[in-house]
Amino acid sequence: MKKRVLSAIAGLILLAVLLAFFDTILVNVLAAWVCLLSLYEIFKAAGLLRFRTLVAVCGLYCILILFLNTSAIAVSFSYLSYLLVVLLFLILLQSHNELRVEQMAYSFLISILLAVSFYCIILLKEQTGPQMGVFYLLLIFGSAWWSDSGAFFVGTFFGKHKLCPQVSPKKTVEGLIGGLVTSTVCNVLVALAFQALCNWVVPWGYIRNAVTVNLPAVALVTPVASLLGVLGDLSASIIKRQCSIKDFGNLMPGHGGAMDRFDSVLFIGPLFYFIFNICPLISAI
């Protein structure tokens, strides 16, 4: 428990640094770092690190996506993804006696998932500005981590019905419900606090405008985002179970590796980017 608490504190410090420099390229750098760490861990789990060209190609793809000019993303993403497919098949042709098609598909799927998920967070910052981008970042991580904390405590004390015992034996239906409620309440409270802070300190740093938050929309979106977080967590658990490992790494003692910490976020970032485009959750006054 002590290791988990210390690791959580370290994670919060990192998040605080990220928020403080959210209007700089540091966001892209940190996203690329976490993305590459996750890619390394998940390739290691599948025994693919020995194929260095494969790892290098997928890693380079993720880096290029995360530093793309947002105005050229539609065309650039298509070209880069096409190039990735071509290179993967060239690697398969070269190493067909050792590599299988399923492993190449796995590599492509993971590379796309990591790159798109983290880039959606960058897109939110670039298209809404750093002030609104911070708000969406808090909701994205809150939907995953508040849910995870609520599910842990509710499941520990009240959990009786297993949610998915063959994939994640400790998860319960009661924990799932507790996580959804916890994340919704906490995200609404965070939204209220963010609105109050912005309206109080304007202007300060990159906080330039007073804002109004669509609280009903936040309350409706958060449970959906939290469910996607659970899906991400269970998907990672399936990979770990099939690869016969407990954690993807030991970067954060008690929490595992980068992929263990961010697996529940991967499906949530794109959802909030989609929501932003059809129904913004925050607007300047």
Backbone as a ProteinNet text record, in pm:
[ID]
protein_1_A
[PRIMARY]
MKKRVLSAIAGLILLAVLLAFFDTILVNVLAAWVCLLSLYEIFKAAGLLRFRTLVAVCGLYCILILFLNTSAIAVSFSYLSYLLVVLLFLILLQSHNELRVEQMAYSFLISILLAVSFYCIILLKEQTGPQMGVFYLLLIFGSAWWSDSGAFFVGTFFGKHKLCPQVSPKKTVEGLIGGLVTSTVCNVLVALAFQALCNWVVPWGYIRNAVTVNLPAVALVTPVASLLGVLGDLSASIIKRQCSIKDFGNLMPGHGGAMDRFDSVLFIGPLFYFIFNICPLISAI
[TERTIARY]
82.2	0	86.2	199.2	287.7	344.3	384.5	438.7	333.3	208.8	101.2	77.8	82	59	171.7	298	411.7	409.6	373.1	363.4	252.1	139.4	27.9	68.2	144.5	192.6	284.7	374.1	464.5	385.5	280	195.4	124	78	9.9	106.4	230.9	331.9	357.7	368.3	387.8	270.3	148.5	28.9	29.4	73.3	79.2	176.9	292	390.1	331.5	261.5	198.7	97.8	15.3	-85.2	-19.1	91.1	159.1	217.7	260	322.8	237.5	105.3	14.8	9.9	58.8	56.8	189.3	271.7	401.4	408.7	519.7	540.3	569.5	584.1	607	496.4	374.2	262.4	291.2	339.3	373.3	487.3	586	702.1	661.1	581.3	536.5	445.7	358.8	271	354.1	457.8	544.4	619.3	665	738.7	651.2	529.8	438.5	397.5	375.5	336.1	444.3	569.8	680.3	703.8	689.9	702.3	595.7	472.3	361.4	384.9	432.1	461.2	569.3	673.1	781.5	728.4	648	597.3	506.5	421.3	324.5	390.6	496.1	573.4	656.6	709.6	785.3	696.8	573.9	480.9	454.8	450.9	422.5	549.3	665.8	790.6	835.7	803.9	836.8	958.3	1020.4	1132.3	1252.7	1262.1	1377.2	1371.1	1253.7	1240.1	1258.5	1382.1	1413.4	1358.6	1361.4	1308.1	1158.8	1086.9	943.8	917.3	991.6	975.2	1007.5	1116.4	1157.7	1053.9	999.3	899.8	773.7	725.6	604.1	627.8	746.7	779.4	789.7	854.2	867.2	730.5	643.3	507.3	437.4	444.8	379.3	435.8	567.6	630.8	586.9	588.2	548.9	404.6	315.7	175.4	162.6	233.7	219.2	279	360.4	417	367.3	258.3	200.5	142.1	146	75	-74.9	-148.8	-291	-372.7	-326	-401.1	-386.2	-284.6	-260.5	-285.5	-353.7	-367.5	-443.3	-550.3	-633.4	-553.2	-480.4	-401.3	-278.8	-206.6	-82.4	-107.2	-215.1	-245.6	-271.3	-344.6	-373.8	-246.4	-158.2	-34.3	57	70.2	158.3	106.8	-25.1	-82.6	-64.9	-80.2	-57	89.6	180.7	323.2	355	290.5	310.6	271.3	156.2	110.3	210.7	259.2	355.6	483.1	533.6	656.6	637.3	521.6	494.9	493.9	436.7	435.1	574.8	654.6	793	871.4	847.3	911.6	864.7	735.2	682	745.5	763.2	824.6	968.5	1039.2	1178.2	1190.8	1096.7	1107.8	992	943	822.1	841.3	966.8	990.6	978.1	984.9	976.8	851.5	812.8	696.3	570.1	460.5	331.9	242.8	145.8	54	-17.6	-53.9	-124.1	-39	91.3	181.1	191.3	187.8	189.6	59.9	-52	-180.8	-183.5	-128.1	-116.2	-34.8	77.5	165.2	93.9	21.1	-52.2	-162.6	-237.6	-348.3	-299.1	-193.2	-140.8	-83.9	-12.6	45.5	-62.9	-166.9	-278.2	-348.2	-376.1	-447.6	-370.3	-242.1	-162	-149.1	-116.3	-95.1	-222.7	-333.8	-460.4	-509	-498.7	-548.7	-476.3	-343.9	-268.8	-279.1	-290.9	-299	-432.2	-536.9	-666	-657.4	-575.4	-555.1	-482.9	-382.6	-310.2	-402	-486.8	-581.7	-676.5	-721.1	-810.1	-740.5	-613.1	-539	-522.6	-485.2	-457.8	-584.2	-695.7	-818.1	-903.4	-881.4	-959.9	-876.4	-743.3	-654.9	-617.7	-508.1	-460	-559.3	-633.6	-728	-836.1	-903.6	-1008.5	-948	-825.6	-759.9	-734.8	-695.1	-675.4	-805.1	-915.1	-1045.5	-1076.8	-1057.5	-1084.8	-986.8	-861.3	-762.7	-805.5	-853	-898.7	-1016.7	-1106.9	-1221.7	-1179.2	-1084.8	-1038.3	-974.7	-877.6	-810.7	-901.2	-988.2	-1081.8	-1178.4	-1227.1	-1320.4	-1258.4	-1127.5	-1058.2	-1016.8	-948.8	-886.4	-984.2	-1080.4	-1184.6	-1264.4	-1294.2	-1369.4	-1292.3	-1162.4	-1078.2	-1073	-1060	-1054	-1187.4	-1296.6	-1429.1	-1459.4	-1422.5	-1446.5	-1365.4	-1242.3	-1155.9	-1215.8	-1257	-1307.3	-1445.9	-1534	-1667.9	-1659.3	-1577.9	-1561.9	-1500.9	-1406	-1339.7	-1436.4	-1523.9	-1611.5	-1749.8	-1795.4	-1932.2	-1941.8	-1829.5	-1832.8	-1868.8	-1970.1	-2013.3	-2025.4	-2066.7	-2091.3	-1976	-1908.9	-1794	-1837.4	-1758.6	-1790.6	-1740.3	-1614.7	-1553.2	-1444.5	-1483.3	-1389.1	-1274.3	-1296.2	-1189.8	-1084.3	-1118.9	-1025.3	-964.1	-1049.6	-1003.8	-1083.3	-1033.3	-1108.5	-1152	-1080.9	-1111.8	-1221.7	-1253.4	-1355.9	-1495.2	-1580.5	-1717.4	-1818	-1941.8	-2049.5	-2070	-2065.9	-2082.5	-1971	-1847.9	-1736.1	-1753.8	-1805.3	-1831.4	-1929.9	-2039.2	-2140.5	-2081.7	-2005.2	-1941.8	-1845.9	-1773.7	-1680.5	-1751.4	-1862.3	-1938.8	-1993.8	-2047.8	-2103.7	-1992.5	-1881.6	-1769.9	-1714.1	-1690.4	-1632.7	-1727.3	-1857.7	-1954.2	-1958.5	-1968.9	-1974.2	-1845.6	-1732.4	-1604	-1579.3	-1616.4	-1598.2	-1685.1	-1806.4	-1893.8	-1833.9	-1781.7	-1719.2	-1594.9	-1515.1	-1396.1	-1437	-1542.6	-1592.1	-1637.9	-1708.7	-1752.8	-1633.3	-1533.5	-1414.6	-1337.3	-1327.2	-1255.5	-1327	-1457.6	-1535.8	-1517.3	-1523.2	-1506.5	-1366.4	-1264.1	-1126.6	-1105.5	-1152.5	-1135.3	-1204.9	-1324.7	-1400.5	-1343.6	-1258.5	-1201.5	-1066.3	-981.4	-843	-818.2	-918.4	-898.2	-847.8	-744.6	-656.8	-538.2	-490.6	-375.6	-313.3	-186.5	-120.9	-193.7	-224.1	-298.1	-449	-491.1	-634.9	-675.6	-737.3	-765	-911.4	-1000.8	-1143.5	-1221.1	-1325.8	-1425.4	-1502	-1547.1	-1608.2	-1739.7	-1817.1	-1935.4	-1928.2	-1959.4	-1949.6	-2089.2	-2106.4	-2233.2	-2235.7	-2276.6	-2270.9	-2357.6	-2481.9	-2561	-2490.6	-2425.4	-2354	-2236.1	-2163.8	-2052.6	-2103.2	-2217.2	-2274.6	-2321	-2361.9	-2407.6	-2291.1	-2187.9	-2075.3	-1985.5	-1967.4	-1870.7	-1897.2	-2021.1	-2041.4	-2004.3	-2033.5	-1996.5	-1844.5	-1776	-1629.9	-1572.3	-1631.4	-1582.7	-1600.5	-1710.7	-1731.9	-1625.8	-1591.9	-1484.9	-1351.3	-1333.1	-1213	-1204.5	-1318.1	-1323	-1291.8	-1345.5	-1316.8	-1167.3	-1103.7	-960.2	-882.1	-924.2	-858.5	-873.7	-993	-1017.3	-944.4	-937.1	-865.2	-716.9	-659.7	-519.7	-503.5	-603.7	-598	-598.4	-676	-677.7	-538.6	-475.1	-340.7	-244	-249.6	-159.7	-185.5	-311	-343.6	-294	-313.7	-268.7	-117.2	-51.5	94.7	154.3	68.3	110.9	197.7	155.1	225.6	125.8	175	88	75.5	188.8	191.7	274.8	251.6	330	470.9	488.9	619.8	620.3	729.1	740.5	784.4	745	780.3	729.9	606.7	546.5	513.9	598.5	576.7	435.8	370	233.8	129.9	171.5	79.7	119.1	238.9	283.3	355.8	346.3	414.6	327	377.5	302.3	170.9	174	52.4	-50	-3.1	-94.2	-166	-98.6	-155.3	-245	-214.8	-287.4	-381.1	-391.3	-477.9	-623.1	-668.9	-808.9	-833.5	-726.6	-740.9	-749.3	-698.8	-679.2	-807.2	-918.3	-1044.2	-1121.6	-1077.2	-1153.4	-1116.9	-987.6	-944.8	-1019.1	-1026.1	-1100.9	-1248.3	-1309.2	-1450.5	-1469.3	-1384.1	-1399.3	-1369.2	-1279	-1256.1	-1380.5	-1445.6	-1570.3	-1679.5	-1691.3	-1791.5	-1765.1	-1637.4	-1601.6	-1650.8	-1643.7	-1682	-1832.9	-1911.1	-2056.6	-2128.5	-2069.3	-2134.2	-2028.5	-1964.8	-1860.3	-1911.1	-1828.5	-1867.4	-1834.9	-1758.1	-1719.4	-1708.5	-1740.7	-1731.6	-1694.4	-1628.8	-1589	-1711.1	-1713.9	-1823.1	-1788.7
-120.7	0	126.5	121	237.2	270.7	165.9	187.3	247.4	199.5	252.1	399.7	438	578	666.5	621.7	699.8	713.8	605.7	610.8	704.1	701.8	790.8	936.6	965.7	1102.4	1146.6	1056.5	1088.2	1116.7	1038.1	1060.3	1193.5	1232.5	1361	1477.8	1460.7	1565.2	1582.5	1469.2	1474.1	1542.6	1511.6	1574.4	1724.1	1764.7	1907.1	1981	1918.4	1978.8	1992.4	1888.2	1891	2004.4	2022.1	2128.6	2266.5	2279.1	2408.2	2450.7	2352.7	2383.5	2333.8	2338.3	2280.7	2358.9	2482.6	2562.7	2556	2454.9	2439.2	2303.2	2283.1	2156	2041.2	2073	1969.1	1864.4	1906.5	1811.6	1705.1	1748	1652	1560.4	1618.3	1540.1	1433.9	1473.3	1378.1	1271.2	1313	1216.6	1115	1162.6	1072.7	978.5	1029.4	947.3	834.5	870.1	768.9	670.5	722	637.7	535.3	580.7	489.8	388.7	432.5	339.7	230.9	272.4	177.1	80.6	135	50.9	-51.7	-6.5	-96.7	-208.4	-170.9	-269.4	-372.4	-325.7	-417.8	-505.2	-454.9	-538.4	-640	-598.8	-690.5	-804.4	-772.1	-875.1	-980.7	-937.5	-1029.9	-1093.3	-1063.1	-1120.8	-1067.5	-940.2	-883.1	-790.6	-769.5	-675.9	-723.1	-853	-902.8	-860.8	-819.4	-769.2	-617	-574.7	-433.7	-341.3	-386.7	-303.8	-279.8	-382.1	-370.4	-268.9	-279.8	-187.7	-44.8	-28.9	104.3	169.2	92.3	145.2	188.8	105.6	139.4	258.1	261.8	374.1	504.1	500.4	620.8	669.2	576.4	612.8	690.5	640.8	707.6	847.5	861.1	991.7	1090.7	1047.3	1136.7	1182.7	1091.5	1128.8	1233.5	1214.7	1303.6	1442.2	1457.1	1589.2	1645.9	1588.8	1639.6	1778.4	1855	1981.9	1952.5	2006.8	1972.8	2013.1	2112.6	2154.8	2055.6	1967.2	1871.5	1727.9	1708.7	1575.6	1479.5	1524.9	1433.2	1364.8	1444.6	1389.3	1315.8	1377.3	1319	1185.8	1177.4	1052.7	939.8	969.6	868.5	819.2	912.3	875	794.6	841.2	772.5	632.9	618.7	488	392.7	445	364.1	319.1	412.4	379.5	275.3	286.4	188.5	48.6	37	-93.2	-151	-67.9	-114	-164.5	-88.3	-127.2	-254.6	-268.4	-389.4	-513.4	-502	-617.1	-645.1	-541.8	-563.3	-637	-597.8	-666.4	-811.2	-832.9	-969.4	-1053.2	-992.1	-1062.5	-1102.2	-1012.9	-1037.8	-1143.9	-1143.8	-1231.7	-1330.1	-1376.2	-1459.1	-1594	-1636.4	-1763.3	-1749.8	-1625.9	-1602.2	-1525	-1429.2	-1346.6	-1405.7	-1390	-1435.8	-1315.4	-1337.8	-1230.7	-1174.1	-1261.8	-1215.3	-1116.6	-1138.8	-1049	-913.4	-914.5	-787.7	-710.8	-784.3	-719.8	-661	-733.4	-687.3	-558.3	-556.3	-438.9	-318.2	-340.5	-232	-178.7	-270.2	-230.8	-147.6	-193.3	-122.8	13.6	19.4	146.6	249.4	208.1	298.7	344.2	249.9	282.3	383.9	359.4	450.1	587.5	589.8	717.4	801.5	740.1	814	861.2	775.7	810.4	931.7	928.1	1040.4	1164.3	1145.2	1262.1	1334.6	1262.4	1327.8	1427.7	1397.1	1490.5	1615	1594.9	1708.3	1791.4	1724.3	1795.8	1882.6	1830.2	1908.4	2035.6	2023.4	2142	2240.6	2190.6	2277.7	2345.9	2276.8	2330.7	2409.3	2391	2465.5	2569.6	2558.4	2645.2	2578.9	2623	2556.9	2561.3	2671.1	2681.1	2574.5	2565.5	2465.5	2324.7	2318.4	2189.2	2126.3	2207.5	2157	2099.9	2168.5	2121.6	1982.8	1965.3	1834.6	1728.6	1768.4	1674	1624	1714.6	1675.6	1578.4	1601.3	1511.3	1375.4	1375.5	1249.2	1160.4	1216.4	1136.1	1110.4	1206.8	1186.5	1072.9	1064	956.9	820	810.5	681.9	659.7	757.7	735.1	748.9	841	845.1	715.1	668.6	543.7	426.2	421.6	313.7	315	434	444.9	406.7	457.9	424.9	277	216.6	73.9	-8.7	34.5	-38.6	-42	74.1	80	16.9	45.4	-13.8	-165	-206.8	-349.8	-422.6	-356.7	-419.1	-444.2	-348.6	-359.9	-417.5	-400.8	-443.3	-539.7	-567.2	-650.2	-795.2	-844.4	-984.1	-1054.8	-981.2	-1041.6	-1009.5	-1112.6	-1093.9	-1035.8	-939.6	-874.5	-955.7	-993.9	-1069	-1158.3	-1262.5	-1339.1	-1403.8	-1444.4	-1511.1	-1414.5	-1286.4	-1185.1	-1106	-1058.7	-980.2	-1024.4	-1123.1	-1185.4	-1089.8	-978.8	-888.9	-787.9	-769.5	-672	-726.7	-641.1	-681.2	-584.4	-629.1	-544.5	-426.5	-453.7	-346.2	-242.5	-291.2	-199.5	-114.8	-176.8	-103.2	10.1	-20.3	82.5	191.2	149.6	247.4	337.4	279.7	359.1	460.2	418.6	509.8	627.3	597.6	703.3	796.6	737.8	817.8	910.1	857.3	938	1050.2	1021.2	1123.6	1236.9	1201.3	1302.8	1384.5	1317.4	1386.8	1474.6	1427.2	1509.3	1634.8	1621	1738.3	1837	1786.1	1873.5	1941.6	1866.7	1924.6	2032.7	2005.2	2103.6	2231.4	2215.7	2332.2	2410.6	2338.1	2403.5	2475.6	2413	2474.4	2601.6	2596.3	2712.8	2825.8	2793.1	2894.5	2954.5	2869.9	2918.8	3013.1	2972.7	3056.6	3190.8	3189	3313.1	3402.3	3342.1	3417.3	3479.1	3405.6	3450.4	3517	3522.2	3581.1	3724.9	3763.9	3673.7	3631	3508.8	3457.9	3342.7	3361.1	3258.1	3236.8	3110.1	3081.8	3076.8	3114.6	3128.5	3270	3282.7	3413.9	3455	3357.8	3390	3332.2	3405.4	3345.7	3241.6	3135.5	3024.8	2981.5	2910.9	2843.4	2697.8	2607.5	2463.9	2404.7	2318.4	2248.3	2127.7	2151.6	2046.6	1925.1	1942.4	1823.3	1735.9	1799.6	1723	1648.1	1713.1	1647	1524.2	1540.4	1429.4	1314.7	1346.9	1242.2	1172.7	1248.1	1192.5	1106.5	1147.3	1079.6	929.8	883.7	738.8	661.1	719.5	654.2	645.3	756.1	757.2	655.6	646.1	551.7	407.5	379.6	245	212.4	311.2	290.2	268	335.2	314	170.6	117.6	-22.5	-115.8	-84	-163.9	-164.6	-47	-38.6	-120.9	-114.2	-189.7	-340.2	-384.2	-526.3	-574.3	-488.9	-525.4	-549.3	-460.3	-478.5	-604.8	-634.3	-755	-881.7	-877.7	-992.8	-1015.1	-906.3	-917.5	-974.3	-922.1	-970.3	-1116.7	-1156	-1295.5	-1387.6	-1347.7	-1432.2	-1434.4	-1330.2	-1326.4	-1379.6	-1420.4	-1479.5	-1385.6	-1259.8	-1164.4	-1097.8	-1045.2	-976.8	-828.3	-764.7	-622.8	-604.3	-494.5	-465.8	-419.4	-363.4	-314.5	-281.5	-218.7	-178.2	-33.1	47.5	189.5	257.5	222.6	280.2	166.3	142.8	31.6	33.2	-80.7	-90.2	-60.3	5.9	40.6	-24.7	-83.2	-145.4	-47.4	-71	12.8	122.9	189.6	298.6	248.4	132.5	78	40.5	-7.4	-40.1	85.1	198.1	321.1	391.5	374.4	451.1	366.9	235.8	152	197.7	245.9	288.6	424.8	497.4	630.2	621.5	512.5	505	519.8	466.6	477.1	604.1	674	789.5	918.2	937.7	1059.1	1083.9	983.9	1004.2	1035.5	978.8	1008.4	1156	1213.6	1354.6	1445.1	1401.5	1480.4	1478.6	1363.6	1352.3	1439.8	1434.3	1515.8	1664.5	1703.8	1844.4	1894.1	1808.7	1849.5	1857.6	1786.2	1790.3	1867.7	1872.5	1942.2	1983.5	2099.7	2145.3	2147.4	2100.8	2092.4	2221.2	2311.2	2434.3	2543.6	2665.1	2776.6	2904.4	2995.1	3122	3214.7	3292.9	3389.3	3519.3
0	0	0	78.1	85	-52.2	-127.4	-261.8	-353.8	-340.7	-425	-397.6	-269.2	-231.3	-284.7	-267.1	-315.5	-467.2	-535.8	-681.4	-725.7	-652.9	-685.2	-666.9	-559.4	-535.4	-648.7	-690.2	-801.3	-928.5	-951.7	-1068.5	-1063.1	-944.2	-928.4	-950.7	-906	-928.3	-1077.7	-1148.3	-1293.3	-1361.8	-1315.8	-1372.4	-1345.8	-1225.6	-1192	-1282.9	-1309.8	-1400.1	-1540.4	-1583.5	-1715.8	-1725.2	-1621.7	-1623.2	-1622.5	-1549.5	-1540.7	-1674.4	-1756.5	-1885.1	-2001.5	-1981.5	-2080.4	-2210.3	-2208.8	-2331.3	-2406.3	-2374.5	-2440.5	-2510.7	-2581.6	-2652.8	-2555.3	-2426.2	-2326	-2329.3	-2362.6	-2371.6	-2475.9	-2593	-2698.8	-2655.3	-2586.9	-2543.6	-2441.8	-2342.6	-2241.6	-2302.3	-2394.1	-2461.4	-2539.3	-2609.2	-2685.4	-2592.7	-2479.3	-2382.4	-2328.7	-2283.7	-2230	-2339.2	-2459.2	-2571.9	-2604.6	-2609.3	-2640.7	-2528.8	-2404.1	-2291.6	-2299.3	-2327.7	-2338	-2453.7	-2566.8	-2682.8	-2649.6	-2581.8	-2541.3	-2450.8	-2352.7	-2257	-2323.1	-2411.6	-2471.8	-2579	-2643.6	-2735.2	-2658.1	-2544.6	-2460	-2411.4	-2372.4	-2324.7	-2431.5	-2557.4	-2667.6	-2724.7	-2665.9	-2713.4	-2847.3	-2876.8	-3008.2	-3007.4	-2891.5	-2884.6	-2965.9	-2988.7	-3065.5	-3212	-3257.1	-3394	-3391.2	-3391.4	-3368.1	-3476.5	-3599	-3707.7	-3688.2	-3647.1	-3621.2	-3510.2	-3401.5	-3288.7	-3331.1	-3407.2	-3450.4	-3541.6	-3635.3	-3728.7	-3653.4	-3563.6	-3488.7	-3394.3	-3332.7	-3245.1	-3321.8	-3438.8	-3521.6	-3568.4	-3602.8	-3644.2	-3533.6	-3410.6	-3297.7	-3275.5	-3282.4	-3261.7	-3368.9	-3495.2	-3604.4	-3589.3	-3551.2	-3532	-3422.5	-3311.8	-3196.5	-3218.4	-3322.8	-3351.3	-3484.4	-3535.1	-3659	-3641	-3746.8	-3749.7	-3751.8	-3656.5	-3644.4	-3766.3	-3841.1	-3959.8	-4074.2	-4065.2	-4172.4	-4128.7	-4015.5	-3957.5	-4048.1	-4112.3	-4191.2	-4301	-4379	-4488.8	-4435.5	-4343	-4291.2	-4222.3	-4145.5	-4075.3	-4174.3	-4278.9	-4380.6	-4447.4	-4486	-4553.2	-4460.8	-4336.7	-4242.6	-4209.1	-4195	-4164.9	-4282.1	-4402.8	-4522.5	-4527.4	-4499.4	-4499.2	-4392.6	-4276.8	-4170.7	-4217.4	-4283.3	-4333.8	-4433.1	-4525.6	-4625.9	-4558	-4462	-4393.2	-4311.1	-4249.4	-4171	-4259.9	-4377.9	-4467.6	-4524.9	-4541.6	-4583.6	-4474.6	-4350.1	-4237.4	-4229.7	-4251.8	-4251.4	-4362.7	-4479.4	-4591.9	-4559.4	-4491.5	-4457.1	-4347.3	-4251.5	-4133.7	-4125	-4239.2	-4238.4	-4169.8	-4153.7	-4084.6	-3933	-3884.2	-3739.2	-3700	-3782.9	-3753.9	-3814.9	-3743.6	-3794.8	-3827.7	-3913.5	-3953.2	-3830.7	-3736.6	-3616.5	-3536.7	-3533.5	-3461.5	-3531.3	-3663.2	-3737.7	-3716.1	-3715.1	-3689.5	-3548.7	-3454	-3315.6	-3309.9	-3381.2	-3383.6	-3443.1	-3552	-3617.4	-3526.1	-3466.1	-3378.3	-3261	-3194.4	-3077.8	-3117.1	-3228.6	-3273.3	-3303	-3372.9	-3404.5	-3277	-3188	-3064.1	-2981.3	-2958	-2876	-2940.8	-3069.2	-3137.3	-3140.5	-3178.7	-3189.7	-3053	-2952.6	-2819.5	-2762.3	-2767.3	-2711.3	-2799.3	-2931	-3018	-3002.8	-2966.7	-2943.9	-2828.8	-2727.9	-2617.3	-2668.3	-2753.4	-2811	-2900	-2977.6	-3062.4	-2980	-2867.4	-2780.6	-2733.6	-2697.5	-2654.2	-2769	-2886.2	-2999.8	-3052.3	-3048.4	-3107.9	-3009.1	-2880.3	-2781.2	-2708.3	-2718.3	-2642	-2510.9	-2448.3	-2326.5	-2210.2	-2197.2	-2085.1	-2093.9	-2206.7	-2224	-2233.8	-2289.5	-2300.9	-2165.3	-2067.3	-1931.1	-1875.5	-1902.2	-1854.4	-1909.4	-2040.1	-2100.1	-2049.3	-2027.2	-1973.8	-1835.4	-1750.7	-1617.2	-1624.9	-1719.2	-1734.2	-1789.4	-1882.8	-1942	-1835.8	-1763.4	-1661.6	-1541.8	-1511.2	-1401.7	-1429.1	-1552.4	-1588.3	-1566.8	-1588.1	-1571.1	-1426.5	-1367.4	-1237.4	-1121.3	-1129.8	-1025.8	-1027.5	-1147.1	-1161.1	-1102.6	-1132.7	-1082.3	-930	-870.9	-724.7	-661.1	-718.1	-664.5	-674.8	-789.3	-808.6	-709.3	-681.5	-588.7	-448.4	-398.3	-261	-247.4	-340.6	-334	-353.9	-449.2	-473.7	-356.2	-288.2	-172.8	-58.3	-32.7	84	52.3	-71.3	-102.4	-220.6	-286.2	-406.4	-379.3	-448.8	-435	-570.2	-671.4	-802.2	-897.1	-945.5	-1032.7	-1167.4	-1216.2	-1342.9	-1461.5	-1456.4	-1566.7	-1507.3	-1434.9	-1353	-1428.5	-1553.6	-1626.6	-1679.8	-1686.2	-1735.7	-1620.6	-1529.4	-1414.2	-1291.4	-1217.2	-1106.9	-997.1	-977.7	-867	-899.1	-1024.9	-1061.8	-1033.2	-976.5	-943.2	-1004.3	-1014.2	-1065.1	-971.3	-840.3	-742	-755.7	-779.1	-799	-923.8	-1031	-1154.8	-1129.9	-1062.7	-1033.6	-945	-843.3	-755.1	-829.9	-924.7	-1004.2	-1092.6	-1153	-1239	-1158.3	-1041.2	-956	-908.2	-862.1	-810.4	-918.1	-1037	-1144.2	-1186.2	-1189.4	-1229.8	-1128.1	-1000.8	-894.7	-893.4	-899.3	-891.1	-1013.8	-1132.6	-1252.4	-1247.7	-1198.1	-1184.2	-1084	-972.9	-872.6	-928.9	-1004.3	-1067.7	-1168.4	-1244.2	-1341.4	-1271.8	-1161.1	-1083.1	-1029.3	-976.9	-922.5	-1032.2	-1150	-1261.6	-1306.4	-1314.5	-1353.9	-1253.5	-1124.3	-1020.3	-1024.2	-1043.8	-1048	-1165.6	-1283.1	-1401.9	-1385.7	-1330.3	-1314.5	-1204.8	-1120.9	-1008.7	-1042.8	-1117	-1137.3	-1271.8	-1359.5	-1493.2	-1482.4	-1563.5	-1639.9	-1553.8	-1576.1	-1501.9	-1579.5	-1617.2	-1696.6	-1827.6	-1858.3	-1981.2	-1957.2	-1835.8	-1808.4	-1847.1	-1964.2	-2022.2	-2014.1	-1998.5	-2006.6	-1888.9	-1851.2	-1761.8	-1843.5	-1779.2	-1853.4	-1789.4	-1869.7	-1818.8	-1863	-1770.3	-1796.4	-1810	-1909.6	-1929	-1834.6	-1711.1	-1608	-1639.9	-1690.4	-1725.7	-1829	-1926.9	-2028.8	-1967.1	-1875.9	-1807.1	-1731.4	-1664.2	-1587.3	-1677	-1799.2	-1891.9	-1962.2	-1993.7	-2068.6	-1980.2	-1855.4	-1768.6	-1751.2	-1725.4	-1712.2	-1838.9	-1955.9	-2082.3	-2092	-2058	-2062	-1963.7	-1845.7	-1745	-1791	-1857.6	-1912.8	-2017.5	-2100	-2197.7	-2127.2	-2012.8	-1933.1	-1882.5	-1837.6	-1792.3	-1909.2	-2028.1	-2146.7	-2176.6	-2167.3	-2189.8	-2088.9	-1963.1	-1857.2	-1879.2	-1914.2	-1937.9	-2063.5	-2165.1	-2286.9	-2256.2	-2174.3	-2134.3	-2049.8	-1966.9	-1883.7	-1969.8	-2078.4	-2170.1	-2229.8	-2272.4	-2329.4	-2226	-2103.1	-1998	-1967	-1962.2	-1931.2	-2042.2	-2168.1	-2278	-2291.2	-2239.9	-2241.5	-2111.1	-2017.9	-1889.9	-1806.6	-1795.3	-1709.3	-1615.9	-1503.5	-1407.6	-1440.1	-1468.6	-1503.8	-1629.8	-1698.4	-1817.9	-1782.8	-1662.7	-1621.5	-1474.2	-1428.9	-1287.7	-1275.4	-1372.4	-1370.9	-1244.1	-1202.4	-1082.3	-986.3	-885.2	-792	-732.8	-739.4	-689.5	-795	-904.4	-1013.1	-1145.2	-1152.1	-1276.9	-1366.5	-1495.5	-1592.5	-1648	-1751.4	-1814	-1871.3	-1936.2	-1995.9	-1889.1	-1774.4	-1664.7	-1613.5	-1617.4	-1564.4	-1664.8	-1794.5	-1895.7	-1981.2	-1953.4	-2037.4	-2034.3	-1918.3	-1907.3	-1969.9	-2005.4	-2065.8	-2218.1	-2274.3	-2419	-2499.8	-2449.9	-2523.9	-2488.7	-2383.9	-2334.5	-2408.3	-2437.5	-2506.1	-2636.4	-2726.8	-2851.4	-2829.2	-2724.1	-2695.9	-2665.6	-2582.1	-2547	-2666.2	-2753.7	-2875	-2963.1	-2971.5	-3047.1	-2984.3	-2851.3	-2781.1	-2802.9	-2797.1	-2818.1	-2953.6	-3055.6	-3190.6	-3211.3	-3129.5	-3148	-3038.1	-2918.3	-2806.1	-2704.5	-2723.8	-2629.8	-2484.9	-2394	-2253.4	-2177.4	-2238.7	-2174.6	-2280.6	-2241.9	-2336.6	-2262	-2333.9	-2275.1	-2265.5	-2161	-2142.5	-2215.2
[MASK]
+++++++++++++++++++++++++++++++++++++++++++++++++++++++++++++++++++++++++++++++++++++++++++++++++++++++++++++++++++++++++++++++++++++++++++++++++++++++++++++++++++++++++++++++++++++++++++++++++++++++++++++++++++++++++++++++++++++++++++++++++++++++++++++++++++++++++++++++++++++++++++++

